[in-house]
Amino acid sequence: MADTPWDRVHRDGRELFTPNRGPPGDRVYGESLRTFHGVEYRNWDPFRSKLAALFVKGGALEIWTGAGRTLYLGGAHGTTVSHLADLVEPAPVFAIEKSPTSFAPLLALAGRRSNILPILADAQLPERYRADVGEVDLIYQDVAQRNQAAIFVENARTMLRPGGRGLLMLKVRSVTQRRPAHAVVREARAELTAGGLEVRSEVALAPFARDHVALVAAFT
Ligand SMILES: C[S@@+](CC[C@H](N)C(=O)[O-])C[C@H]1O[C@@H](n2cnc3c(N)ncnc32)[C@H](O)[C@@H]1O
Protein backbone atom coordinates (compact mmCIF):
# COMPACT_ATOMS: atom_id res chain seq x y z
CA MET A 1 0.00 0.00 0.00
CA ALA A 2 1.58 3.32 -1.09
CA ASP A 3 0.87 6.95 -0.26
CA THR A 4 -0.55 9.29 -2.89
CA PRO A 5 -0.24 13.08 -3.27
CA TRP A 6 -3.69 13.30 -1.60
CA ASP A 7 -3.43 13.23 2.17
CA ARG A 8 -4.76 9.92 3.64
CA VAL A 9 -5.58 8.45 0.20
CA HIS A 10 -3.59 5.29 -0.54
CA ARG A 11 -3.08 3.16 -3.60
CA ASP A 12 -2.13 -0.39 -4.45
CA GLY A 13 -1.25 -0.56 -8.13
CA ARG A 14 -4.04 1.31 -9.91
CA GLU A 15 -6.58 0.93 -7.10
CA LEU A 16 -7.37 3.61 -4.51
CA PHE A 17 -8.07 2.95 -0.83
CA THR A 18 -9.17 4.90 2.23
CA PRO A 19 -8.46 3.78 5.82
CA ASN A 20 -11.65 2.28 7.27
CA ARG A 21 -12.84 4.60 10.07
CA GLY A 22 -16.04 2.62 10.52
CA PRO A 23 -16.40 -0.58 12.55
CA PRO A 24 -13.81 -3.24 11.55
CA GLY A 25 -15.06 -5.30 8.61
CA ASP A 26 -17.83 -2.80 7.77
CA ARG A 27 -18.65 -2.52 4.05
CA VAL A 28 -20.78 0.43 2.88
CA TYR A 29 -21.55 -0.59 -0.73
CA GLY A 30 -19.95 -4.02 -1.12
CA GLU A 31 -16.40 -2.64 -1.53
CA SER A 32 -13.48 -4.98 -0.85
CA LEU A 33 -11.38 -4.60 2.31
CA ARG A 34 -7.65 -5.08 2.70
CA THR A 35 -5.46 -5.07 5.80
CA PHE A 36 -1.94 -3.68 5.56
CA HIS A 37 0.40 -3.23 8.55
CA GLY A 38 -2.54 -3.70 10.91
CA VAL A 39 -4.74 -1.03 9.26
CA GLU A 40 -7.91 -1.97 7.41
CA TYR A 41 -8.48 -0.15 4.10
CA ARG A 42 -11.60 0.13 1.91
CA ASN A 43 -11.30 -0.07 -1.85
CA TRP A 44 -12.54 3.16 -3.49
CA ASP A 45 -14.17 2.61 -6.88
CA PRO A 46 -13.89 5.56 -9.32
CA PHE A 47 -16.90 4.21 -11.24
CA ARG A 48 -19.00 4.52 -8.05
CA SER A 49 -17.54 7.75 -6.66
CA LYS A 50 -16.76 10.95 -8.59
CA LEU A 51 -14.26 12.04 -5.96
CA ALA A 52 -12.25 8.86 -6.54
CA ALA A 53 -12.57 9.50 -10.30
CA LEU A 54 -11.18 13.02 -9.80
CA PHE A 55 -8.17 11.67 -7.88
CA VAL A 56 -7.53 8.87 -10.40
CA LYS A 57 -7.48 11.55 -13.09
CA GLY A 58 -4.93 13.55 -11.09
CA GLY A 59 -7.23 16.41 -10.04
CA ALA A 60 -7.64 18.64 -6.97
CA LEU A 61 -3.94 18.75 -6.06
CA GLU A 62 -4.27 22.53 -5.66
CA ILE A 63 -6.78 22.30 -2.84
CA TRP A 64 -6.69 18.88 -1.21
CA THR A 65 -5.20 18.91 2.26
CA GLY A 66 -7.23 16.08 3.73
CA ALA A 67 -8.76 16.99 7.08
CA GLY A 68 -11.45 19.56 7.63
CA ARG A 69 -15.10 20.20 8.38
CA THR A 70 -17.02 19.27 5.25
CA LEU A 71 -20.45 20.13 3.87
CA TYR A 72 -21.58 17.45 1.42
CA LEU A 73 -24.55 18.30 -0.82
CA GLY A 74 -26.36 15.31 -2.36
CA GLY A 75 -25.29 12.56 0.06
CA ALA A 76 -27.48 9.83 -1.52
CA HIS A 77 -26.83 6.44 0.15
CA GLY A 78 -23.45 7.59 1.45
CA THR A 79 -21.00 5.94 -0.94
CA THR A 80 -18.70 8.95 -1.36
CA VAL A 81 -19.72 10.43 2.01
CA SER A 82 -18.26 7.33 3.69
CA HIS A 83 -14.88 7.69 1.95
CA LEU A 84 -14.73 11.43 2.65
CA ALA A 85 -15.53 10.65 6.30
CA ASP A 86 -12.56 8.22 6.29
CA LEU A 87 -10.35 11.02 4.97
CA VAL A 88 -11.37 13.89 7.28
CA GLU A 89 -12.00 11.95 10.52
CA PRO A 90 -12.28 13.16 13.30
CA ALA A 91 -13.67 16.29 11.53
CA PRO A 92 -17.39 16.05 10.71
CA VAL A 93 -19.05 15.56 7.31
CA PHE A 94 -22.50 17.20 7.23
CA ALA A 95 -24.39 15.30 4.53
CA ILE A 96 -27.44 17.02 3.01
CA GLU A 97 -29.91 14.79 1.16
CA LYS A 98 -33.44 15.71 0.12
CA SER A 99 -34.85 12.30 -0.82
CA PRO A 100 -36.29 10.43 2.18
CA THR A 101 -35.64 7.14 0.36
CA SER A 102 -31.91 7.86 0.03
CA PHE A 103 -31.79 9.41 3.47
CA ALA A 104 -32.72 6.14 5.24
CA PRO A 105 -29.48 4.28 4.32
CA LEU A 106 -27.49 7.46 4.94
CA LEU A 107 -28.93 7.61 8.46
CA ALA A 108 -28.07 3.95 9.02
CA LEU A 109 -24.49 4.63 7.86
CA ALA A 110 -24.24 7.58 10.26
CA GLY A 111 -25.18 5.21 13.09
CA ARG A 112 -21.92 3.33 12.42
CA ARG A 113 -19.67 6.39 11.96
CA SER A 114 -19.54 9.18 14.48
CA ASN A 115 -18.30 11.90 12.09
CA ILE A 116 -21.16 11.60 9.55
CA LEU A 117 -24.02 13.99 10.36
CA PRO A 118 -26.91 13.50 7.92
CA ILE A 119 -29.51 16.24 7.41
CA LEU A 120 -32.74 15.69 5.47
CA ALA A 121 -33.02 18.98 3.57
CA ASP A 122 -33.04 20.67 0.18
CA ALA A 123 -29.61 22.07 -0.72
CA GLN A 124 -31.43 24.96 -2.42
CA LEU A 125 -32.48 26.18 1.02
CA PRO A 126 -29.24 26.47 3.02
CA GLU A 127 -30.90 28.74 5.58
CA ARG A 128 -32.70 25.60 6.86
CA TYR A 129 -29.44 23.93 7.99
CA ARG A 130 -26.86 26.72 8.19
CA ALA A 131 -27.16 27.00 11.98
CA ASP A 132 -26.56 23.24 12.43
CA VAL A 133 -23.55 23.16 10.10
CA GLY A 134 -21.69 26.39 10.87
CA GLU A 135 -18.49 27.31 9.01
CA VAL A 136 -16.82 24.59 6.90
CA ASP A 137 -13.42 24.09 5.25
CA LEU A 138 -14.71 22.15 2.24
CA ILE A 139 -17.94 22.00 0.23
CA TYR A 140 -18.48 18.97 -2.00
CA GLN A 141 -21.53 18.98 -4.26
CA ASP A 142 -23.05 16.25 -6.42
CA VAL A 143 -26.76 16.97 -6.79
CA ALA A 144 -27.47 16.60 -10.52
CA GLN A 145 -29.77 19.64 -10.67
CA ARG A 146 -30.27 22.28 -13.34
CA ASN A 147 -29.16 25.13 -11.04
CA GLN A 148 -26.09 23.33 -9.66
CA ALA A 149 -23.75 26.34 -9.80
CA ALA A 150 -26.25 28.62 -8.05
CA ILE A 151 -26.77 26.04 -5.29
CA PHE A 152 -23.01 25.77 -4.82
CA VAL A 153 -22.50 29.54 -4.62
CA GLU A 154 -25.35 30.04 -2.17
CA ASN A 155 -24.02 27.33 0.18
CA ALA A 156 -20.45 28.66 -0.15
CA ARG A 157 -21.60 32.21 0.52
CA THR A 158 -23.26 31.22 3.78
CA MET A 159 -20.99 28.44 5.14
CA LEU A 160 -17.57 28.23 3.44
CA ARG A 161 -14.88 29.91 5.54
CA PRO A 162 -12.52 32.47 3.95
CA GLY A 163 -9.78 30.40 2.30
CA GLY A 164 -12.15 27.42 2.13
CA ARG A 165 -12.27 25.04 -0.81
CA GLY A 166 -14.95 23.56 -3.03
CA LEU A 167 -15.50 20.65 -5.39
CA LEU A 168 -18.47 20.91 -7.74
CA MET A 169 -19.25 17.74 -9.66
CA LEU A 170 -21.10 19.39 -12.50
CA LYS A 171 -23.54 17.15 -14.35
CA VAL A 172 -23.59 18.78 -17.75
CA ARG A 173 -26.77 17.08 -18.93
CA SER A 174 -28.74 18.17 -15.88
CA VAL A 175 -28.37 21.75 -16.94
CA THR A 176 -29.56 21.25 -20.47
CA GLN A 177 -29.84 18.47 -23.02
CA ARG A 178 -29.43 20.80 -25.97
CA ARG A 179 -26.47 23.14 -25.38
CA PRO A 180 -22.86 22.01 -25.84
CA ALA A 181 -21.09 20.85 -22.69
CA HIS A 182 -18.30 23.43 -22.97
CA ALA A 183 -20.83 26.29 -22.93
CA VAL A 184 -22.53 24.85 -19.85
CA VAL A 185 -19.18 24.51 -18.06
CA ARG A 186 -18.15 28.04 -19.06
CA GLU A 187 -21.36 29.47 -17.59
CA ALA A 188 -20.98 27.48 -14.37
CA ARG A 189 -17.40 28.75 -14.00
CA ALA A 190 -18.59 32.33 -14.52
CA GLU A 191 -21.28 31.85 -11.86
CA LEU A 192 -18.73 30.55 -9.37
CA THR A 193 -16.37 33.44 -10.10
CA ALA A 194 -19.19 35.96 -9.67
CA GLY A 195 -19.88 34.30 -6.30
CA GLY A 196 -16.32 35.10 -5.14
CA LEU A 197 -14.79 31.68 -5.86
CA GLU A 198 -11.67 31.19 -7.90
CA VAL A 199 -11.92 28.18 -10.22
CA ARG A 200 -8.50 26.53 -9.96
CA SER A 201 -9.07 23.67 -12.39
CA GLU A 202 -11.57 21.72 -14.46
CA VAL A 203 -11.35 17.95 -14.88
CA ALA A 204 -13.59 15.85 -17.12
CA LEU A 205 -14.52 12.68 -15.21
CA ALA A 206 -14.97 10.38 -18.25
CA PRO A 207 -14.72 7.44 -18.57
CA PHE A 208 -15.73 7.00 -14.90
CA ALA A 209 -18.67 9.43 -14.85
CA ARG A 210 -19.82 10.44 -18.30
CA ASP A 211 -21.23 13.97 -18.74
CA HIS A 212 -19.55 15.12 -15.54
CA VAL A 213 -16.89 17.76 -15.08
CA ALA A 214 -15.30 18.49 -11.70
CA LEU A 215 -14.74 22.17 -10.98
CA VAL A 216 -12.09 22.66 -8.30
CA ALA A 217 -12.58 26.00 -6.57
CA ALA A 218 -11.31 28.03 -3.64
CA PHE A 219 -12.53 31.17 -1.91
CA THR A 220 -10.27 34.06 -2.78
C1 LIG B 1 -25.79 11.47 -8.12
S1 LIG B 1 -26.55 11.28 -6.58
C2 LIG B 1 -25.23 11.55 -5.44
C3 LIG B 1 -24.26 10.40 -5.31
C4 LIG B 1 -23.32 10.62 -4.15
N1 LIG B 1 -22.75 11.94 -4.19
C5 LIG B 1 -22.20 9.60 -4.08
O1 LIG B 1 -21.20 9.78 -4.78
O2 LIG B 1 -22.31 8.66 -3.30
C6 LIG B 1 -27.43 12.80 -6.41
C7 LIG B 1 -28.16 12.92 -5.08
O3 LIG B 1 -28.51 14.29 -4.90
C8 LIG B 1 -29.76 14.35 -4.29
N2 LIG B 1 -30.31 15.69 -4.55
C9 LIG B 1 -30.76 16.19 -5.73
N3 LIG B 1 -31.17 17.45 -5.57
C10 LIG B 1 -30.95 17.77 -4.27
C11 LIG B 1 -31.17 18.93 -3.51
N4 LIG B 1 -31.69 20.05 -4.05
N5 LIG B 1 -30.86 18.91 -2.19
C12 LIG B 1 -30.33 17.80 -1.62
N6 LIG B 1 -30.10 16.66 -2.30
C13 LIG B 1 -30.41 16.64 -3.61
C14 LIG B 1 -30.55 13.21 -4.94
O4 LIG B 1 -31.66 12.83 -4.14
C15 LIG B 1 -29.48 12.13 -5.03
O5 LIG B 1 -29.49 11.30 -3.90
Ligand as a Chemical Component Dictionary entry (heavy atoms), coordinates in Angstrom:
data_LIG
# 
_chem_comp.id                   LIG 
_chem_comp.type                 NON-POLYMER 
_chem_comp.pdbx_formal_charge   0 
_chem_comp.three_letter_code    LIG 
# 
loop_
_chem_comp_atom.comp_id 
_chem_comp_atom.atom_id 
_chem_comp_atom.alt_atom_id 
_chem_comp_atom.type_symbol 
_chem_comp_atom.charge 
_chem_comp_atom.model_Cartn_x 
_chem_comp_atom.model_Cartn_y 
_chem_comp_atom.model_Cartn_z 
_chem_comp_atom.pdbx_ordinal 
LIG C1  C1  C 0  -25.792 11.474 -8.118 1  
LIG S1  S1  S 1  -26.553 11.281 -6.582 2  
LIG C2  C2  C 0  -25.227 11.551 -5.441 3  
LIG C3  C3  C 0  -24.262 10.403 -5.307 4  
LIG C4  C4  C 0  -23.323 10.621 -4.146 5  
LIG N1  N1  N 0  -22.750 11.943 -4.189 6  
LIG C5  C5  C 0  -22.202 9.599  -4.079 7  
LIG O1  O1  O 0  -21.198 9.782  -4.775 8  
LIG O2  O2  O -1 -22.311 8.660  -3.302 9  
LIG C6  C6  C 0  -27.429 12.800 -6.410 10 
LIG C7  C7  C 0  -28.163 12.924 -5.082 11 
LIG O3  O3  O 0  -28.509 14.288 -4.900 12 
LIG C8  C8  C 0  -29.764 14.348 -4.289 13 
LIG N2  N2  N 0  -30.309 15.685 -4.546 14 
LIG C9  C9  C 0  -30.757 16.187 -5.735 15 
LIG N3  N3  N 0  -31.166 17.454 -5.572 16 
LIG C10 C10 C 0  -30.949 17.767 -4.271 17 
LIG C11 C11 C 0  -31.171 18.929 -3.508 18 
LIG N4  N4  N 0  -31.689 20.046 -4.052 19 
LIG N5  N5  N 0  -30.857 18.913 -2.195 20 
LIG C12 C12 C 0  -30.326 17.798 -1.625 21 
LIG N6  N6  N 0  -30.103 16.660 -2.296 22 
LIG C13 C13 C 0  -30.407 16.639 -3.607 23 
LIG C14 C14 C 0  -30.552 13.213 -4.940 24 
LIG O4  O4  O 0  -31.662 12.830 -4.138 25 
LIG C15 C15 C 0  -29.477 12.130 -5.030 26 
LIG O5  O5  O 0  -29.495 11.303 -3.901 27 
# 
loop_
_chem_comp_bond.comp_id 
_chem_comp_bond.atom_id_1 
_chem_comp_bond.atom_id_2 
_chem_comp_bond.value_order 
_chem_comp_bond.pdbx_ordinal 
LIG C1  S1  SING 1  
LIG S1  C2  SING 2  
LIG S1  C6  SING 3  
LIG C2  C3  SING 4  
LIG C3  C4  SING 5  
LIG C4  N1  SING 6  
LIG C4  C5  SING 7  
LIG C5  O1  DOUB 8  
LIG C5  O2  SING 9  
LIG C6  C7  SING 10 
LIG C7  O3  SING 11 
LIG C7  C15 SING 12 
LIG O3  C8  SING 13 
LIG C8  N2  SING 14 
LIG C8  C14 SING 15 
LIG N2  C9  SING 16 
LIG N2  C13 SING 17 
LIG C9  N3  DOUB 18 
LIG N3  C10 SING 19 
LIG C10 C11 SING 20 
LIG C10 C13 DOUB 21 
LIG C11 N4  SING 22 
LIG C11 N5  DOUB 23 
LIG N5  C12 SING 24 
LIG C12 N6  DOUB 25 
LIG N6  C13 SING 26 
LIG C14 O4  SING 27 
LIG C14 C15 SING 28 
LIG C15 O5  SING 29 
# 
